[in-house]
Amino acid sequence: MKTLIIGTAGHIDHGKTSLIKALNGFEGDTLKEEKERQITLKLSFSNLSRGGVNLAFIDVPGHKDLLKTMISGAFGFNASLFVVDINEGLRAQSLEHLMVLQILGVRRIILVLSKCDLCENLKQKSEEILEQMGALKMEPCKIFHTSTLTKMGIEDLKEFLFGLPFGLALQGLDEGQIFRLYIDRVFSLKGVGTIVTGSLNEGEIIRGEKIICPDSGEEMRVKNIQSFEKNLSHIRAPGRVALNLNCDYKKLQAGFLLSKKGFFRGFLECDVLLYAKDVRDQKFIFCVGSRQLETELRVLEKCADGEFFAHLRFKKKLFLGFNEAFILLENGRVFCGGRVLNPVSEPLKRDKKIKLLGLLREKNFPAAFDLLKNAHKRGFGLLSSYQRFGLKHEKALELAKNLKGAFVDEKGLNVYALDALDVLQKWVDSVLAKNPHAMIAPQSMSLRIPWASEGLCGFALKRMDLACERGVYFKKGLNLQSLQDEGLAKLYEILKNQALTPDAPYNLYENLELDRKSGDVLLKKLTKKGLVVRLAHNLFVEKSALENLKQELLLWLEKQSLDVQILKQKFRLSRKYAIAYLEYLDLDERVVKIKDSRFLKAKI
């Protein structure tokens, strides 16, 4: 079934809630205070279905003090019923709601002129309202003259809504988008568990899938999906949705984001495009989805008439996405809004950042990639390409592979300027200068150079004038087997000298300029020959030193018991070594362990 989310907008008491009731019979004002004051105080949700089309309605309050509530609802709109009392015309909240719709890019605005049964001059009043909207560059796609009392225009409006062209109303929604949902309500039902609701504007969710709340770090499974009380196996944006989750509802709250794991990271800052006549550095309330929090704005540059690049800083991390719409409030009123261009912390100098934002504004991703490649000499990652550019990994890699002067590590999702190869080649040269018999593999090289991926290291090694056997690189003219034999002897000599306190294998490899793969092979050979004993994952001890210690410990047990503390003090060993040696002693049939102490069976 096709779903369209249609929200109301307009000044208080202009008939938004009455219009919804006339369309589908739903009474939105259910709170005692709403009935007493005859105004809408909260969002209400209802629907109207026919012939495979579902119209999901969000009715919002029109009172000026409830603007934040209206905004949180408006983030879910695909189209809007803009309700104006024809007798009063556009009022303060009419104009502010129009501004919200404009900022959020709600393209399909249906002008519903209400209370027309009380108007004596429909034509004149209609023209005045249309003229005002035209001046604001907010021309409606259709106009209806209605009366909820006489039912005037209601059936015609219904027919129009069911016939809305979905392609235009849903422009911008992509089937390739990742599931994202801002929670607007969270509660627990007895026998059911945690329920969250929200407007699904991006992606798809399937029953049984695992999702994450980045704000709390909670991972959870979707036990059930409902939309307007119907159980569903899956739902795709757009739509109103209720999710039954297997988590503690107290760990979630309105304004938190739900998404798929691994796609969104949280940051305390972002760079944005502002739509404003003028703006200065100051604090605002930042509204996105159903989330509102304080932000500190710093203007970067005026980039066009009525548009500015700006930097926003928050006190709590947000998990924003590229091109995500937002609204800024000043003293409770709409000041301006815009789009997120750079949702991550990007340490660029001002001039480069402004250039990057200009490219992102135009969605010129190839040029943006090129700028980032040259700015980050040690590479920039595409792992977060969906959050940063709205691109899935496949598309981001496709664009990156067309860059000039770049190496693209497809497996590691990294892009490097070719200058990085010079750095790596100098590193290899220094290693070989220090130890001409060094053996280097891409994996071990990348472990020692954290910013360089294994793919980049392998590419750098291939470009050098080196010999290569079984994935290991070394100086030409040498023989891998001879190098390994030499390495074996050196490794054994070091372990023999270190006796009971040997270094961890990776430290041993680094001292000998051995790659991890070759080092592991050598240690296995020493173990197989019986020259070294493996006591733990990263503890290899020379056999004669271990046996000498064992004899000393057995002699000690002739007189008294032995535990970790005694071993640490008597033999000056760390706890790690003491535990390993006691566990080795336990393998001897003459020794028995009672609680944490060791005894000779013959002495008990």
C-alpha positions as CSV (number, residue, x, y, z in Angstrom):
1,M,0.0,0.0,0.0
2,K,1.3,3.5,-0.9
3,T,1.5,5.9,2.0
4,L,1.7,9.7,2.0
5,I,2.2,11.7,5.2
6,I,0.1,14.8,5.1
7,G,0.4,17.4,7.9
8,T,-1.7,20.3,8.8
9,A,-0.3,23.8,9.2
10,G,-1.8,27.2,10.0
11,H,-2.8,29.7,12.7
12,I,-4.6,28.7,15.9
13,D,-8.4,28.2,15.6
14,H,-8.4,28.3,11.8
15,G,-9.9,24.8,11.7
16,K,-7.0,22.3,11.3
17,T,-8.3,19.7,13.7
18,S,-11.9,20.1,12.5
19,L,-10.8,19.5,8.9
20,I,-9.1,16.2,9.9
21,K,-12.3,15.2,11.6
22,A,-14.4,16.1,8.5
23,L,-12.0,14.0,6.3
24,N,-11.8,10.8,8.4
25,G,-14.0,11.2,11.5
26,F,-10.9,11.3,13.9
27,E,-11.2,13.5,16.9
28,G,-7.7,14.7,17.6
29,D,-8.3,16.8,20.7
30,T,-8.7,14.1,23.4
31,L,-6.9,15.7,26.4
32,K,-9.1,17.3,29.0
33,E,-7.2,20.6,28.6
34,E,-7.6,20.5,24.9
35,K,-11.4,20.1,25.2
36,E,-11.7,22.8,27.8
37,R,-9.6,25.3,25.9
38,Q,-10.7,24.1,22.5
39,I,-7.2,24.2,21.1
40,T,-4.7,21.5,20.0
41,L,-1.8,21.0,22.4
42,K,-0.1,17.9,21.0
43,L,0.5,16.1,17.8
44,S,-2.3,13.7,16.7
45,F,-2.1,10.9,14.1
46,S,-4.8,9.4,12.0
47,N,-5.3,8.0,8.5
48,L,-7.7,7.5,5.6
49,S,-7.3,4.6,3.2
50,R,-8.8,3.7,-0.1
51,G,-7.8,1.5,-3.1
52,G,-4.3,0.8,-2.1
53,V,-3.5,4.4,-1.0
54,N,-3.1,5.3,2.6
55,L,-3.2,9.0,3.7
56,A,-1.5,9.4,7.1
57,F,-2.4,12.7,8.7
58,I,-0.4,14.6,11.3
59,D,-2.4,17.3,13.0
60,V,-0.2,20.0,14.7
61,P,-1.0,22.7,17.2
62,G,-1.3,26.3,15.9
63,H,-0.6,28.2,19.2
64,K,2.6,30.3,19.1
65,D,3.8,28.7,22.4
66,L,3.6,25.2,20.8
67,L,5.9,25.9,17.8
68,K,8.4,23.3,18.8
69,T,5.7,20.7,18.8
70,M,4.5,21.8,15.3
71,I,8.1,21.6,14.0
72,S,8.7,18.1,15.3
73,G,5.6,17.0,13.4
74,A,6.5,18.9,10.3
75,F,9.7,17.0,9.8
76,G,7.6,14.1,8.8
77,F,5.5,15.8,6.1
78,N,5.4,14.8,2.5
79,A,2.6,17.3,1.8
80,S,0.7,19.8,3.8
81,L,-2.9,21.0,4.3
82,F,-2.3,24.7,4.9
83,V,-5.5,25.8,6.6
84,V,-6.5,29.5,6.6
85,D,-9.7,31.0,8.0
86,I,-10.9,32.9,4.9
87,N,-12.4,35.6,7.0
88,E,-9.2,36.3,9.0
89,G,-6.6,35.7,6.3
90,L,-3.0,34.9,7.1
91,R,-2.1,35.5,10.7
92,A,1.2,35.3,12.7
93,Q,1.3,31.6,13.0
94,S,0.1,31.1,9.4
95,L,3.3,32.9,8.3
96,E,5.6,31.1,10.7
97,H,4.2,27.7,9.7
98,L,4.7,28.6,6.1
99,M,8.3,29.5,6.9
100,V,8.8,26.1,8.5
101,L,7.3,24.3,5.5
102,Q,9.6,26.3,3.2
103,I,12.7,25.5,5.2
104,L,11.9,21.8,5.3
105,G,11.3,21.7,1.6
106,V,7.6,20.5,1.7
107,R,6.8,21.0,-1.9
108,R,3.1,20.0,-2.0
109,I,1.1,22.7,-0.2
110,I,-2.6,22.4,-0.5
111,L,-4.4,25.7,0.5
112,V,-7.6,24.9,2.4
113,L,-9.7,28.0,3.0
114,S,-11.9,27.2,6.0
115,K,-15.2,28.7,7.3
116,C,-16.2,29.7,3.8
117,D,-19.9,29.4,4.8
118,L,-19.4,32.6,6.8
119,C,-17.7,34.6,4.1
120,E,-19.6,37.1,2.0
121,N,-16.8,37.7,-0.6
122,L,-15.0,34.5,-1.4
123,K,-13.3,35.7,-4.5
124,Q,-11.8,38.9,-2.9
125,K,-10.6,37.2,0.2
126,S,-9.1,34.3,-1.7
127,E,-7.2,36.6,-4.0
128,E,-5.8,38.5,-1.0
129,I,-4.5,35.3,0.6
130,L,-3.0,34.1,-2.6
131,E,-1.3,37.4,-3.2
132,Q,0.3,37.2,0.3
133,M,1.5,33.7,-0.3
134,G,2.8,34.6,-3.7
135,A,4.9,37.4,-2.1
136,L,6.4,34.7,0.1
137,K,7.1,32.5,-2.9
138,M,4.8,29.8,-1.4
139,E,2.2,29.3,-4.1
140,P,-0.1,26.4,-3.4
141,C,-0.5,23.5,-5.8
142,K,-4.3,23.5,-5.3
143,I,-7.0,25.6,-3.5
144,F,-10.1,24.4,-1.8
145,H,-13.0,26.4,-0.3
146,T,-14.4,24.4,2.6
147,S,-16.7,24.4,5.6
148,T,-16.7,21.6,8.1
149,L,-20.1,22.7,9.2
150,T,-21.8,22.4,5.8
151,K,-19.3,19.9,4.4
152,M,-18.5,22.3,1.6
153,G,-15.5,21.2,-0.5
154,I,-14.6,18.2,1.8
155,E,-15.4,15.4,-0.7
156,D,-13.5,17.3,-3.5
157,L,-10.5,17.6,-1.2
158,K,-10.6,13.9,-0.4
159,E,-10.6,13.1,-4.1
160,F,-7.7,15.4,-4.7
161,L,-5.6,13.9,-1.9
162,F,-6.2,10.3,-3.1
163,G,-5.2,11.4,-6.6
164,L,-2.0,13.2,-5.5
165,P,1.0,12.3,-7.8
166,F,3.2,10.4,-5.4
167,G,6.4,10.9,-7.5
168,L,6.3,14.7,-7.0
169,A,5.2,14.5,-3.3
170,L,7.9,12.0,-2.5
171,Q,10.7,13.6,-4.5
172,G,14.0,13.1,-2.6
173,L,13.1,9.7,-1.1
174,D,15.4,7.0,-2.4
175,E,15.0,3.3,-2.1
176,G,18.7,3.0,-1.3
177,Q,18.4,5.1,1.8
178,I,19.3,3.6,5.2
179,F,16.7,3.3,7.9
180,R,16.5,6.4,10.2
181,L,13.8,7.2,12.6
182,Y,13.6,10.0,15.2
183,I,11.5,8.8,18.1
184,D,8.6,11.1,19.0
185,R,7.0,8.9,21.6
186,V,8.3,6.0,23.8
187,F,6.3,4.0,26.3
188,S,5.8,0.5,27.7
189,L,2.7,-1.7,27.3
190,K,2.0,-4.5,29.8
191,G,2.6,-7.9,28.1
192,V,4.1,-6.2,25.0
193,G,7.1,-4.2,26.2
194,T,8.8,-1.1,24.8
195,I,7.0,0.8,22.0
196,V,8.4,3.7,20.1
197,T,6.7,5.8,17.4
198,G,7.9,8.2,14.7
199,S,7.6,9.3,11.2
200,L,9.7,7.1,8.9
201,N,11.3,9.4,6.3
202,E,14.3,7.3,5.3
203,G,14.9,3.7,4.4
204,E,13.1,0.5,5.3
205,I,12.7,-1.6,8.5
206,I,11.9,-5.4,8.6
207,R,10.5,-7.3,11.5
208,G,13.2,-9.3,13.3
209,E,16.0,-6.9,12.2
210,K,18.6,-5.6,14.6
211,I,18.8,-1.8,15.0
212,I,20.7,0.6,17.2
213,C,20.0,3.8,19.1
214,P,23.2,5.8,18.6
215,D,22.3,8.3,21.3
216,S,22.2,5.6,24.0
217,G,24.3,2.9,22.3
218,E,21.5,0.4,22.9
219,E,21.3,-2.4,20.3
220,M,17.8,-4.0,19.9
221,R,15.7,-6.2,17.8
222,V,12.4,-5.2,16.1
223,K,9.8,-7.6,17.6
224,N,6.9,-6.2,15.7
225,I,5.9,-3.3,13.4
226,Q,2.6,-1.5,13.3
227,S,1.2,1.3,11.2
228,F,-2.2,2.6,12.2
229,E,-2.9,-0.6,14.2
230,K,-2.0,-2.9,11.4
231,N,0.8,-5.5,12.0
232,L,3.4,-5.5,9.2
233,S,6.3,-7.6,8.2
234,H,8.2,-4.5,7.0
235,I,7.6,-0.9,6.1
236,R,9.4,1.5,3.8
237,A,9.4,5.3,4.0
238,P,7.3,7.3,4.1
239,G,4.9,6.3,6.8
240,R,3.9,6.6,10.5
241,V,5.3,3.6,12.4
242,A,5.2,2.0,15.8
243,L,8.0,-0.4,16.7
244,N,7.9,-3.0,19.4
245,L,11.6,-3.4,20.6
246,N,13.3,-5.8,23.0
247,C,14.9,-3.2,25.2
248,D,14.2,-1.2,28.4
249,Y,12.0,1.8,27.4
250,K,13.7,3.9,30.1
251,K,16.9,3.9,28.0
252,L,15.1,5.6,25.1
253,Q,13.5,9.0,24.9
254,A,11.8,11.3,22.4
255,G,14.3,12.9,20.1
256,F,16.7,9.9,20.1
257,L,17.6,8.4,16.7
258,L,17.1,4.8,15.6
259,S,19.1,3.4,12.7
260,K,21.3,0.6,11.5
261,K,24.6,-0.1,13.2
262,G,27.8,1.2,11.7
263,F,26.3,4.1,9.6
264,F,26.2,7.1,11.9
265,R,28.7,8.5,14.3
266,G,28.0,11.2,16.8
267,F,29.7,14.6,16.7
268,L,29.6,17.8,18.7
269,E,29.8,20.0,15.6
270,C,28.8,20.2,12.0
271,D,29.0,22.6,9.0
272,V,25.8,23.8,7.4
273,L,24.2,25.9,4.7
274,L,21.8,28.6,6.3
275,Y,18.9,30.2,4.5
276,A,18.7,33.6,6.1
277,K,18.6,37.3,5.2
278,D,21.3,38.0,7.8
279,V,22.9,36.2,10.6
280,R,25.6,36.7,13.2
281,D,27.5,34.6,15.7
282,Q,25.1,33.7,18.5
283,K,23.2,30.8,20.3
284,F,20.0,29.2,18.9
285,I,17.8,26.2,19.6
286,F,18.6,23.6,16.9
287,C,15.6,21.5,15.8
288,V,16.0,18.3,13.8
289,G,13.4,15.6,13.6
290,S,11.9,15.4,17.1
291,R,15.1,16.6,18.7
292,Q,15.8,20.1,20.0
293,L,18.9,21.3,21.8
294,E,21.0,24.5,22.1
295,T,23.7,25.3,19.5
296,E,26.4,27.9,19.2
297,L,26.6,29.3,15.7
298,R,29.7,30.8,14.0
299,V,29.3,32.3,10.6
300,L,32.0,31.2,8.1
301,E,31.0,33.1,5.0
302,K,28.1,34.6,3.0
303,C,28.0,32.3,-0.1
304,A,25.0,33.8,-1.9
305,D,22.1,36.2,-1.4
306,G,20.2,34.9,1.6
307,E,22.6,32.0,2.1
308,F,25.5,31.5,4.5
309,F,28.0,28.8,5.4
310,A,28.1,28.4,9.2
311,H,29.6,26.1,11.8
312,L,27.5,24.7,14.6
313,R,28.7,23.4,18.0
314,F,26.5,21.4,20.4
315,K,26.9,20.3,24.0
316,K,25.7,16.8,23.2
317,K,26.6,14.6,20.3
318,L,24.2,14.5,17.3
319,F,24.1,11.8,14.6
320,L,23.3,14.0,11.6
321,G,23.4,13.1,8.0
322,F,24.3,14.9,4.8
323,N,21.6,17.3,3.4
324,E,19.5,16.8,6.5
325,A,17.1,19.8,7.1
326,F,17.1,21.7,10.4
327,I,15.4,24.8,11.9
328,L,17.0,27.4,14.2
329,L,14.8,29.1,16.9
330,E,15.6,32.4,18.6
331,N,13.5,33.3,21.6
332,G,11.0,30.7,20.8
333,R,10.4,31.9,17.2
334,V,11.7,30.6,13.8
335,F,14.8,32.5,12.9
336,C,16.0,30.5,9.9
337,G,16.9,27.0,8.8
338,G,19.0,25.2,6.4
339,R,20.7,21.9,5.4
340,V,23.6,20.0,7.0
341,L,26.5,19.9,4.5
342,N,29.3,18.4,6.6
343,P,27.9,16.3,9.5
344,V,31.3,15.2,10.9
345,S,34.2,17.0,12.6
346,E,36.5,18.0,9.7
347,P,39.8,19.7,10.8
348,L,40.3,21.9,7.8
349,K,41.6,25.4,7.6
350,R,38.8,28.0,7.0
351,D,39.5,28.6,3.3
352,K,39.6,24.9,2.5
353,K,36.5,24.2,4.6
354,I,34.6,26.9,2.7
355,K,35.7,25.5,-0.6
356,L,34.6,22.0,0.6
357,L,31.2,23.3,1.7
358,G,30.7,25.0,-1.7
359,L,31.4,21.6,-3.4
360,L,29.0,19.8,-1.1
361,R,26.3,22.5,-1.6
362,E,26.4,21.6,-5.3
363,K,26.8,17.9,-4.6
364,N,30.0,17.8,-6.6
365,F,31.3,14.8,-4.8
366,P,34.2,14.0,-7.2
367,A,35.7,17.4,-6.5
368,A,35.0,17.1,-2.8
369,F,36.8,13.8,-2.7
370,D,39.8,15.3,-4.5
371,L,39.9,18.2,-2.0
372,L,39.8,15.8,1.0
373,K,42.4,13.5,-0.6
374,N,44.8,16.3,-1.0
375,A,44.0,17.8,2.5
376,H,44.5,14.5,4.3
377,K,47.9,13.3,3.2
378,R,47.4,10.2,5.3
379,G,44.1,9.4,3.7
380,F,40.5,9.9,4.3
381,G,37.9,7.2,4.8
382,L,34.8,6.3,2.9
383,L,33.5,4.1,5.7
384,S,31.1,6.9,6.7
385,S,30.3,7.8,3.1
386,Y,26.5,7.5,3.7
387,Q,26.5,9.9,6.7
388,R,29.0,12.3,5.0
389,F,27.7,12.4,1.5
390,G,24.5,10.3,1.3
391,L,26.4,7.8,-0.8
392,K,26.6,4.0,-0.2
393,H,30.0,2.5,-0.2
394,E,29.7,1.1,-3.8
395,K,28.8,4.5,-5.2
396,A,31.5,6.3,-3.2
397,L,34.2,3.8,-4.4
398,E,33.0,4.2,-8.0
399,L,33.6,8.0,-7.7
400,A,36.9,7.7,-5.8
401,K,38.4,5.3,-8.4
402,N,38.1,8.0,-11.0
403,L,40.3,10.4,-9.0
404,K,43.7,11.3,-10.4
405,G,46.8,11.0,-8.3
406,A,45.1,8.7,-5.8
407,F,45.3,5.2,-4.5
408,V,41.9,3.7,-3.5
409,D,41.9,0.9,-1.0
410,E,38.6,-0.8,-1.9
411,K,38.8,-3.3,1.0
412,G,39.7,-0.7,3.6
413,L,37.5,2.0,2.1
414,N,40.3,4.5,2.2
415,V,41.5,7.1,-0.4
416,Y,45.1,8.3,-0.4
417,A,47.0,10.9,-2.3
418,L,50.0,9.2,-4.0
419,D,52.3,11.4,-1.8
420,A,51.5,8.8,0.9
421,L,53.6,6.3,-1.0
422,D,56.7,8.4,-0.6
423,V,56.3,8.4,3.2
424,L,55.9,4.6,3.3
425,Q,58.8,4.0,1.0
426,K,61.0,6.1,3.2
427,W,59.9,4.1,6.2
428,V,60.8,0.8,4.4
429,D,64.2,2.3,3.4
430,S,64.9,3.2,7.1
431,V,63.9,-0.3,8.3
432,L,66.3,-2.0,5.7
433,A,69.1,0.5,6.6
434,K,68.8,-0.5,10.2
435,N,68.5,-4.2,9.4
436,P,69.4,-5.3,5.8
437,H,68.0,-8.7,6.6
438,A,64.5,-7.4,7.6
439,M,61.4,-9.2,6.3
440,I,58.3,-7.0,5.7
441,A,54.7,-8.0,5.0
442,P,51.9,-5.5,4.2
443,Q,49.9,-6.6,7.3
444,S,52.6,-6.1,9.8
445,M,53.6,-2.8,8.1
446,S,50.1,-1.4,8.5
447,L,50.0,-2.5,12.2
448,R,53.2,-0.4,12.8
449,I,51.9,2.5,10.7
450,P,48.3,3.0,12.0
451,W,47.2,5.4,9.3
452,A,48.3,3.2,6.4
453,S,45.9,0.4,5.4
454,E,47.2,-3.1,4.5
455,G,46.2,-2.4,0.9
456,L,48.2,0.8,0.7
457,C,51.3,-0.9,2.3
458,G,51.1,-3.7,-0.2
459,F,50.9,-1.3,-3.1
460,A,53.9,0.7,-1.8
461,L,56.0,-2.5,-1.4
462,K,55.2,-3.7,-4.9
463,R,56.4,-0.4,-6.3
464,M,59.8,-0.8,-4.6
465,D,62.8,-2.7,-6.0
466,L,62.4,-5.6,-3.6
467,A,62.2,-9.4,-3.7
468,C,59.0,-11.1,-2.7
469,E,58.2,-14.6,-1.7
470,R,55.0,-15.9,0.0
471,G,53.8,-12.3,0.6
472,V,57.0,-11.3,2.4
473,Y,59.3,-8.5,1.0
474,F,63.0,-8.3,1.5
475,K,66.2,-7.1,-0.2
476,K,67.0,-8.5,-3.6
477,G,69.8,-11.0,-3.7
478,L,68.8,-12.6,-0.4
479,N,67.1,-15.9,0.1
480,L,63.9,-16.1,2.2
481,Q,64.8,-19.4,3.7
482,S,68.2,-18.1,4.8
483,L,66.6,-15.0,6.2
484,Q,64.1,-17.1,8.2
485,D,66.9,-19.4,9.5
486,E,68.8,-16.4,10.6
487,G,65.7,-14.9,12.2
488,L,65.0,-18.2,13.9
489,A,68.4,-18.1,15.6
490,K,68.2,-14.5,16.6
491,L,64.7,-15.0,18.0
492,Y,65.8,-18.0,20.1
493,E,68.8,-16.1,21.4
494,I,66.6,-13.3,22.6
495,L,64.2,-15.6,24.3
496,K,67.1,-17.4,25.9
497,N,68.5,-14.2,27.3
498,Q,65.1,-12.9,28.5
499,A,64.6,-16.2,30.4
500,L,61.5,-16.0,32.6
501,T,60.4,-12.5,31.5
502,P,60.2,-12.6,27.7
503,D,58.6,-9.8,25.7
504,A,55.3,-10.3,24.0
505,P,55.7,-11.8,20.5
506,Y,54.8,-8.6,18.6
507,N,57.5,-6.7,20.5
508,L,60.0,-9.4,19.7
509,Y,59.1,-9.1,16.0
510,E,59.4,-5.3,16.0
511,N,62.9,-5.5,17.5
512,L,64.0,-8.0,14.8
513,E,62.2,-6.1,12.0
514,L,60.1,-9.2,11.4
515,D,56.6,-9.1,10.0
516,R,54.0,-10.8,12.1
517,K,53.3,-13.6,9.7
518,S,57.0,-14.5,9.5
519,G,57.5,-14.1,13.3
520,D,54.5,-16.4,14.0
521,V,56.0,-19.0,11.7
522,L,59.4,-18.8,13.5
523,L,57.8,-19.1,17.0
524,K,55.9,-22.2,15.8
525,K,59.1,-23.7,14.6
526,L,60.8,-23.1,17.9
527,T,57.9,-24.6,19.8
528,K,57.7,-27.6,17.5
529,K,61.5,-28.2,18.1
530,G,60.9,-28.1,21.8
531,L,63.2,-25.1,22.3
532,V,60.3,-22.9,23.4
533,V,57.1,-23.6,25.4
534,R,53.9,-21.6,24.8
535,L,52.2,-20.9,28.1
536,A,49.6,-18.4,27.0
537,H,48.4,-16.6,23.9
538,N,51.3,-14.1,24.0
539,L,53.8,-15.8,26.3
540,F,56.5,-18.0,24.9
541,V,59.3,-19.1,27.3
542,E,62.7,-20.8,26.6
543,K,62.4,-24.4,27.6
544,S,65.5,-24.8,29.8
545,A,64.7,-21.6,31.8
546,L,61.2,-22.9,32.4
547,E,62.3,-26.4,33.5
548,N,64.9,-24.8,35.9
549,L,62.1,-22.7,37.4
550,K,59.9,-25.7,37.8
551,Q,62.6,-27.6,39.7
552,E,63.0,-24.6,42.1
553,L,59.3,-24.5,42.7
554,L,59.1,-28.2,43.4
555,L,62.0,-27.8,46.0
556,W,60.0,-24.9,47.5
557,L,56.9,-27.1,47.8
558,E,59.0,-29.6,49.8
559,K,58.9,-27.1,52.7
560,Q,55.7,-25.0,52.2
561,S,52.8,-24.2,49.9
562,L,53.0,-21.8,46.9
563,D,50.7,-19.2,45.6
564,V,50.7,-16.1,43.3
565,Q,51.8,-13.7,46.0
566,I,54.8,-15.9,47.1
567,L,55.9,-16.4,43.5
568,K,55.7,-12.6,42.8
569,Q,57.8,-11.7,45.9
570,K,60.2,-14.6,46.0
571,F,61.0,-14.7,42.2
572,R,60.3,-11.0,41.4
573,L,57.8,-11.8,38.8
574,S,54.7,-9.9,37.7
575,R,51.3,-11.3,38.3
576,K,50.9,-12.3,34.6
577,Y,54.1,-14.4,34.7
578,A,53.3,-15.8,38.2
579,I,49.9,-17.1,37.1
580,A,51.3,-18.7,33.9
581,Y,54.0,-20.5,35.8
582,L,51.7,-21.8,38.5
583,E,49.3,-23.1,35.8
584,Y,52.3,-24.9,34.1
585,L,53.2,-26.4,37.5
586,D,49.7,-27.7,37.8
587,L,50.4,-30.1,34.9
588,D,52.8,-32.0,37.1
589,E,51.0,-35.0,38.7
590,R,52.9,-34.5,41.9
591,V,51.3,-31.1,42.5
592,V,47.7,-30.5,43.7
593,K,45.9,-27.2,43.7
594,I,43.7,-26.4,46.8
595,K,41.8,-23.1,46.4
596,D,44.6,-20.7,45.2
597,S,47.6,-22.5,46.7
598,R,49.7,-25.4,45.4
599,F,51.0,-28.4,47.5
600,L,52.9,-31.5,46.9
601,K,50.5,-34.5,47.2
602,A,53.1,-36.4,49.2
603,K,53.1,-33.6,51.8
604,I,49.4,-33.5,52.4
